Amino acid sequence: SQKIEQNSEALNIQEGKTATLTCNYTNYSPAYLQWYRQDPGRGPVFLLLIRENEKEKRKERLKVTFDTTLKQSLFHITASQPADSATYLCALERSASKIIFGSGTRLSIRP
Amino acid sequence: EAGVAQSPRYKIIEKRQSVAFWCNPISGHATLYWYQQILGQGPKLLIQFQNNGVVDDSQLPKDRFSAERLKGVDSTLKIQPAKLEDSAVYLCASSLDPGKVSYNEQFFGPGTRLTVL
C-alpha cells in the first residue's frame, strides 16, 4: 500500500530564513500532490497542489517541487515569519477524490 | 461563503457508550469525507460519500462505526460502543464533484475532539 513519510521531527527555524519540509512516498506516483496547513484545534487548510508532470509550483512565499524519480516533494517557505508556525501536511491524490495524508511536520519559526 | 460546520466541538464519554457527530458541508459540494485524526498523526479517511452514496468505507470499523448522508447534504457519524482507542479528532471535509474539477481541494471543518474514558 502507498506510504507517505514526512519529517518526523519538529522543525525550528529562525525568522527570515527559508523553511524546507520533505515528503517522501513509496509505490506508485500520485496524479497530484497537495500541501495543507493545520493549526492547533483546527482542520487542515489547502495551500498548494502540484501535478505529476510539473517540477515546481509557486504561490507568494511558498514553493513546492515534485521529483517523481526520487518520489519526493519539497515544500519551501521563504522569508519565514512566526505566523507560519503550524503543522504542514503532505497529501497524495492518485485518482479524483481519493487522498492519503502524511503524518505532518510541525514547524516553529522563532523571532 | 460559509465553511464546513461540525458539532459538537468537544465530547467526553465513557467506554462502551455511544456518540454521534454531525457535519454540514459547503453548499453545492457533492463529496463528503469523514476522517479520524489521532494526536500526532495525519487524518485517516474513514468514509467518503458522493452525494448520498458511499464511495469508500474500506477503513471504517463497521462493527462499531456507522455513517449516513441523507439527501446528499448533512451527514452523521456514529460510534457504538466506543473504545478507548477511539479518542481522536473527527474531521469532516467536503469538495466539489470530482467530475467537475481537475483536482480535489478539500475543505475541512474544525473537527470534533472525542475523549473516551
Chai-1 contact restraints between the chains, C-beta under 6 A:
chainA,res_idxA,chainB,res_idxB,connection_type,confidence,min_distance_angstrom,max_distance_angstrom,comment,restraint_id
A,Y32,B,Y103,contact,1.0,0.0,6.0,A-B,restraint_1
A,R42,B,P110,contact,1.0,0.0,6.0,A-B,restraint_2
A,G43,B,L91,contact,1.0,0.0,6.0,A-B,restraint_3
A,G43,B,F108,contact,1.0,0.0,6.0,A-B,restraint_4
A,G43,B,G109,contact,1.0,0.0,6.0,A-B,restraint_5
A,G43,B,P110,contact,1.0,0.0,6.0,A-B,restraint_6
A,G43,B,G111,contact,1.0,0.0,6.0,A-B,restraint_7
A,P44,B,F108,contact,1.0,0.0,6.0,A-B,restraint_8
A,F46,B,E105,contact,1.0,0.0,6.0,A-B,restraint_9
A,L49,B,Y103,contact,1.0,0.0,6.0,A-B,restraint_10
A,L89,B,G42,contact,1.0,0.0,6.0,A-B,restraint_11
A,E93,B,N104,contact,1.0,0.0,6.0,A-B,restraint_12
A,A96,B,P98,contact,1.0,0.0,6.0,A-B,restraint_13
A,S97,B,T31,contact,1.0,0.0,6.0,A-B,restraint_14
A,S97,B,P98,contact,1.0,0.0,6.0,A-B,restraint_15
A,S97,B,N104,contact,1.0,0.0,6.0,A-B,restraint_16
A,F101,B,G42,contact,1.0,0.0,6.0,A-B,restraint_17
A,F101,B,P43,contact,1.0,0.0,6.0,A-B,restraint_18
A,G102,B,G42,contact,1.0,0.0,6.0,A-B,restraint_19
A,S103,B,Q41,contact,1.0,0.0,6.0,A-B,restraint_20
A,S103,B,G42,contact,1.0,0.0,6.0,A-B,restraint_21
A,G104,B,G42,contact,1.0,0.0,6.0,A-B,restraint_22
